[in-house]
Amino acid sequence: MAINAKVSVSIKFNNPKQLAATITALKPEVNSPVTHRANVNLQMHKCFLILTVDAEDTVALRAAVNAYLRWIASTTNVVEVVDRM
């Protein structure tokens, strides 16, 4: 894969439990990508989730970033609801 587009997004979490749960929930997606056009990496650094996407083109980059940001938002919402129970 020739990389022509790359982005790195840092998302601050106030709750380390939410951060760990989000990374754990998304590991299957990272380990088994749907497409070969984009590679995704998730890292934890202190209280930040760092999402890095390398893609063949901007279309694949945008699709991957949008998907992962939606999944991150969904996961954090679920953890917040569970914490309130």
N, C-alpha and C positions, 0 to 999 in steps of 0.2 A: 504494500500500500504506500503510495507516494503521498506524503502529508503536505497539503496545501493550505490548510486552515487549522488554527489551534486556539483554544480559549481555556482560561483557568478562572474559576469562580470560587471565592472564599465566602462561606456562610457562617456567621457567628451563632453559636448556640449558648443559651444561658444555662441549660441543663445538660450535664454530661451524660445522663441516662438517655436523653433524647438523641444526642449525637451518636452514642454507641448503638442504639436501637436502629437508627436510620442507616448507618453503615452496614450493620448486620442484615437488615431487610433488603438492601440493594445489592449485596454481594452476588446473588444468583444472576442478576441482570448484567453485572460487570463481567462475571466469569463465563457467561454464555451469551455473547452479543447476538442480536437479531440480524445485524448486517455486518459485512466486512468493511464497509465504507467509513466506519468510525470506531476508534478505540477510546475507551473511557477508563479513567482511574479515579478512585475515591481514596482520600487520605484524611486522617485525623491529625491535626496539629493544635495542641492545647485545646481551646474551646471552639476551634474552627473545623468545619468540614471543607475540604478542598476538592472540588470537582474539576478534573482536567479532561478535556476532549480534544483528540487529534482526529482530523477527518480529511478525506480526499478532496472535498469541496465544501463550499459554504452551505449548500442545501443539506448535506449530510450533517454538518456541524450544527446548524440551526435545529434540525429534527432531534438530534441526540441531546442537545442542551435543553430544549423544551421538554422532552420526555423526562429527563432526569430531574429537572426542577419541579415538574408536576409530581413525580414520585417522592421527592424529598418533602414537598409540602404535604402530601397525603400522609406520609409516614409520621411526620411531626404532629399532624392533627390527630391521628389515631393515638399516639403516645400521650398527648395532652388529655384526651378523653379518658383513657385508661387510668391515668394518674389522678383524675378527679373522682374516680369511682371509689 
